[in-house]
Amino acid sequence: MNRTVRIAAAVALLTSGLVGCRSEETAAPGAALSADESRTLASLREVDDHPLWTMTFHGDYDPLDVDGPAVTPTTFGCSLFAARGNPADPVFGRNFDFDHQPALLLFTDAPDSHASVSMVDVSYLGVTSAEDFTTEEGRRLLLDAPLLPFDGMNDKGLVVGMATVPEAAPTTAPGRPVVGSVRIQRMMLDRAATVDEAIKVFNEYTVDFTDSPPLHYMVADAHGSSAILEFVDGELQVTRDSGPWQAMVNYRWYGSTPEERQADSRYRAASETLTAAGGRLDTKAAMDLLADVRQGHTQWSIVYGQRTGKVTLTTGQRYGTVHEFTLPMEL
């Protein structure tokens, strides 16, 4: 890397005073903010001109609050991999390949939930320009950011990420709460420490794809487990990999053949690199792999250190400039 930008991410813990995530009263322009909301917005920092910002959320939020506005992307993709060949330092890499929009790296530590760090495409909140981060109306919209993690890691080393697929028919069951296709990742980050726990949480909800493309998901933990979660004909299919790595791009893994997987250039490049390394990639090698499989619309590339808590991030395919953050871990 030509240059490394280090930004200290001090995650202050404020767990007294439980405040929901923007009621109708606090959402109104000009209405008084609570102490936690004011402290949250005061933590906003601009990182680069993508634009990428960071924020630390203080207080509590309602994970079942209403979803934000629907956004239909015109281009999408995504590449994800879990490299667990080094048990002492497993890493998870992810390219987010969508329309260009502002991004937010968010730290949360709500009461009775695992602390986490996550990336948010804030256009889904209505924040669509650099200017929106500076206006009262735009900044207030960011108070819903915990509800939309597009990928993330919690303090137990559990990482979640999603990618689009051509189709997915989700499971529906009477009595299960309905959550959005991105919101389900918040449920796993808040409540799960392992892949098994994440799958259990996932199965407690009906996932709604009404306002998004159909998705599948990858989860990985700090203990060497990973899995791909997909809906096939209304049933959740879980694909685990007992080897030192697992990768996922934009086709349904369940039922695919090795020949079909290798026909995808991004999967082929990832599998060749990960196989040659025995699944042992350090942060730089993981970021280099993300650069190798980037697309013209890759918006961010991020590597999560599942035991170190290290988060390495670049935006706009500027791989010569990376930003580093740390999530305090509780392993």
C-alpha positions in Angstrom: 0.0 0.0 0.0 1.3 3.5 -0.8 -0.3 5.2 2.1 -2.2 4.1 5.2 -4.6 6.5 6.9 -5.0 5.6 10.5 -8.1 6.9 12.3 -8.5 6.1 16.0 -12.0 4.9 16.6 -12.6 5.3 20.3 -15.8 3.6 21.0 -17.2 5.2 24.2 -19.8 3.2 26.0 -23.0 4.9 27.2 -25.6 2.4 28.3 -27.5 4.4 30.9 -30.6 6.1 29.5 -32.3 3.9 26.9 -33.4 5.8 23.9 -35.3 4.3 20.9 -34.1 4.9 17.4 -35.9 8.1 16.4 -39.5 8.3 17.4 -41.8 10.5 15.4 -41.2 13.3 17.8 -37.4 13.3 17.5 -37.6 12.8 13.8 -39.4 16.1 13.2 -37.0 18.9 12.0 -36.2 21.3 14.8 -37.4 19.0 17.5 -35.0 18.6 20.5 -32.6 15.8 20.3 -32.0 13.5 23.3 -28.6 13.5 25.0 -27.8 10.2 23.3 -28.9 11.4 19.9 -26.8 14.6 20.2 -23.8 12.6 21.3 -24.2 10.3 18.4 -24.4 13.0 15.8 -21.4 14.8 17.5 -19.3 11.7 16.8 -19.7 12.1 13.0 -16.3 12.4 11.3 -15.5 12.6 7.6 -12.9 10.1 6.5 -12.6 10.7 2.7 -14.4 12.2 -0.3 -16.2 9.1 -1.4 -17.8 10.3 0.9 -17.1 8.0 3.8 -17.9 9.0 7.3 -17.7 7.3 10.7 -20.1 7.6 13.6 -20.5 6.0 17.0 -24.1 5.3 18.0 -24.9 6.0 21.7 -27.9 4.6 23.4 -30.4 2.0 22.2 -32.5 1.4 19.1 -35.5 -0.7 18.2 -34.3 -3.4 15.8 -37.9 -4.0 14.7 -38.6 -0.4 13.9 -40.0 0.3 10.4 -37.7 0.0 7.5 -36.5 3.0 5.6 -37.2 4.0 2.0 -36.7 1.4 -0.8 -33.8 2.0 -3.1 -33.5 0.0 -6.4 -29.9 -0.2 -7.6 -29.1 -0.2 -11.3 -25.8 -2.1 -10.8 -24.9 -4.7 -8.2 -22.6 -7.6 -7.5 -20.4 -8.3 -4.4 -17.7 -10.7 -3.5 -17.1 -12.2 -0.1 -14.7 -14.7 1.4 -13.8 -16.2 4.8 -10.1 -17.0 5.1 -9.6 -19.1 8.2 -6.4 -21.1 7.4 -4.7 -19.2 10.2 -6.8 -20.0 13.4 -5.0 -17.2 15.3 -6.0 -14.6 12.7 -9.0 -15.5 10.5 -10.1 -12.7 8.2 -13.3 -11.9 6.2 -13.1 -9.9 3.0 -15.9 -8.2 1.2 -16.4 -6.0 -1.9 -19.6 -4.1 -2.0 -20.5 -3.6 -5.6 -23.5 -1.3 -6.0 -24.4 2.2 -7.3 -22.1 4.9 -6.0 -23.6 6.4 -2.8 -22.2 7.9 0.4 -21.1 5.3 3.0 -20.9 5.2 6.8 -18.8 3.1 9.1 -20.9 2.7 12.2 -19.9 1.6 15.7 -22.7 0.4 18.0 -22.9 -0.9 21.5 -26.6 -1.1 22.5 -27.7 -2.5 25.9 -28.1 -6.3 25.9 -26.4 -6.6 22.4 -23.0 -7.3 21.2 -20.9 -4.3 20.3 -20.3 -4.1 16.5 -18.9 -2.2 13.6 -20.8 -2.2 10.3 -20.9 -0.5 6.9 -24.1 1.3 5.8 -25.1 2.5 2.4 -26.9 5.6 3.7 -28.8 6.2 0.5 -31.3 3.7 2.0 -31.8 6.2 4.8 -32.3 9.1 2.3 -28.7 10.5 2.7 -27.5 10.7 -0.9 -24.9 13.4 -1.1 -21.9 14.8 0.9 -24.0 17.8 1.7 -26.6 15.7 3.5 -24.1 14.9 6.2 -23.9 18.6 7.1 -27.6 19.5 7.2 -29.8 19.0 10.2 -32.3 17.0 8.2 -29.7 14.7 6.7 -27.9 14.2 10.0 -31.1 13.2 11.7 -31.7 10.5 9.1 -28.4 8.9 10.2 -30.0 8.1 13.6 -31.5 5.1 11.9 -28.2 3.8 10.6 -27.9 0.9 13.1 -30.9 -0.7 11.4 -29.2 -1.2 8.0 -25.8 -3.0 8.2 -24.7 -4.0 4.7 -21.9 -6.0 6.3 -20.4 -6.0 9.8 -18.5 -7.7 12.6 -19.4 -7.9 16.3 -17.1 -8.1 19.3 -17.3 -11.9 19.3 -15.7 -12.0 15.9 -19.0 -12.9 14.0 -19.0 -11.3 10.6 -22.1 -11.1 8.2 -22.4 -10.0 4.6 -24.8 -10.3 1.8 -24.8 -10.4 -2.0 -27.5 -10.4 -4.7 -28.8 -13.5 -6.4 -31.1 -13.9 -9.4 -33.9 -15.2 -7.2 -34.8 -16.2 -3.7 -38.1 -17.3 -2.2 -37.9 -16.7 1.5 -39.3 -18.9 4.2 -42.6 -17.7 5.7 -44.0 -19.0 8.9 -46.9 -17.8 11.1 -45.8 -15.9 14.1 -42.4 -15.0 12.9 -41.6 -11.2 12.9 -41.0 -9.8 9.4 -37.7 -7.9 8.8 -36.0 -6.5 5.8 -33.3 -8.3 3.9 -30.6 -6.1 5.3 -32.1 -5.7 8.8 -31.7 -9.4 9.4 -28.0 -8.9 9.6 -28.5 -6.5 12.5 -30.3 -9.3 14.3 -27.4 -11.6 13.9 -24.8 -9.0 14.8 -26.6 -8.1 18.0 -27.4 -11.6 19.2 -25.0 -14.2 17.8 -21.4 -15.1 18.6 -21.1 -18.2 16.4 -22.3 -19.4 13.0 -24.7 -21.8 14.8 -26.2 -19.0 16.8 -26.5 -16.8 13.8 -28.4 -19.4 11.9 -30.7 -19.9 14.9 -31.4 -16.1 15.0 -31.9 -16.0 11.2 -34.6 -18.7 11.5 -36.6 -16.7 14.0 -37.7 -14.2 11.3 -39.4 -13.9 7.9 -37.0 -12.1 5.6 -38.8 -9.6 3.3 -37.2 -8.9 -0.1 -40.0 -6.5 -1.2 -37.8 -3.4 -1.1 -34.5 -5.0 -2.3 -33.1 -7.4 -4.8 -33.1 -11.1 -3.6 -30.1 -11.8 -1.5 -28.0 -14.6 0.0 -25.7 -14.3 3.0 -22.4 -15.4 4.3 -21.6 -15.7 8.1 -18.3 -16.6 9.7 -17.1 -16.7 13.3 -13.8 -16.4 15.1 -13.7 -20.1 15.8 -13.2 -21.2 12.2 -16.8 -21.8 11.0 -18.5 -20.2 8.1 -21.7 -20.8 6.1 -23.7 -19.5 3.1 -27.4 -19.0 3.8 -29.8 -19.1 0.9 -33.5 -19.4 0.2 -34.4 -22.1 -2.3 -38.1 -22.8 -3.0 -39.1 -21.3 0.3 -36.6 -23.2 2.4 -33.5 -22.0 4.0 -30.5 -23.9 2.8 -27.2 -23.7 4.8 -24.0 -24.6 3.0 -21.0 -25.1 5.3 -17.4 -25.6 4.2 -15.0 -27.7 6.3 -12.0 -26.5 4.4 -9.8 -23.5 5.3 -11.8 -21.0 3.3 -15.2 -20.3 1.8 -16.2 -17.7 -0.9 -19.4 -16.4 -2.3 -20.4 -14.2 -5.3 -23.7 -13.6 -7.2 -25.1 -17.0 -8.0 -26.8 -19.5 -5.9 -24.3 -21.8 -4.3 -26.7 -24.5 -3.3 -27.1 -27.0 -6.1 -24.3 -25.4 -8.2 -21.6 -27.6 -9.7 -17.8 -27.1 -9.5 -17.8 -26.3 -13.2 -20.5 -23.6 -12.8 -18.5 -22.0 -9.9 -15.3 -21.9 -11.8 -17.0 -20.4 -14.8 -17.5 -17.2 -12.7 -14.3 -15.2 -13.1 -14.4 -13.6 -9.6 -15.1 -16.9 -7.8 -12.3 -18.6 -9.9 -9.8 -15.9 -9.0 -10.7 -16.0 -5.3 -10.6 -19.8 -5.2 -7.2 -20.0 -6.9 -5.7 -17.5 -4.4 -7.3 -19.0 -1.3 -6.4 -22.5 -2.3 -2.8 -21.6 -3.0 -2.5 -19.9 0.3 -4.2 -22.7 2.2 -6.8 -20.1 3.4 -4.0 -18.2 5.2 -4.3 -14.5 4.2 -3.1 -11.6 6.2 -4.9 -8.2 6.0 -2.9 -7.0 3.0 -3.2 -10.2 1.1 -7.0 -10.2 1.7 -7.2 -6.6 0.4 -5.1 -7.5 -2.6 -7.5 -10.3 -3.4 -10.4 -7.9 -3.1 -8.6 -5.6 -5.6 -8.2 -8.6 -7.9 -11.9 -9.4 -8.0 -13.2 -5.8 -8.0 -15.7 -4.6 -10.6 -16.2 -1.2 -12.2 -18.9 -0.4 -9.6 -17.1 -1.6 -6.4 -17.9 1.0 -3.8 -15.9 -0.3 -0.8 -13.6 -3.1 0.0 -13.3 -4.1 3.6 -11.3 -6.7 5.6 -12.4 -7.7 9.1 -9.9 -9.2 11.5 -12.1 -11.6 13.5 -9.8 -12.0 16.4 -7.9 -8.7 16.3 -10.9 -6.5 15.8 -9.0 -4.7 13.1 -11.1 -3.2 10.3 -9.3 -2.2 7.1 -11.3 -0.3 4.5 -10.9 1.5 1.2 -13.5 3.2 -0.9 -13.8 3.8 -4.7 -11.2 1.2 -5.6 -8.4 3.4 -4.2 -6.3 0.5 -2.9 -3.3 2.7 -2.4 -5.1 4.4 0.5 -6.7 2.4 3.3 -8.3 3.4 6.5 -7.8 1.4 9.7 -10.1 1.1 12.7 -10.4 -1.1 15.7 -13.4 -2.7 17.4 -12.6 -3.7 21.0 -13.2 -7.5 21.1 -14.7 -9.7 23.8 -13.5 -13.1 22.9 
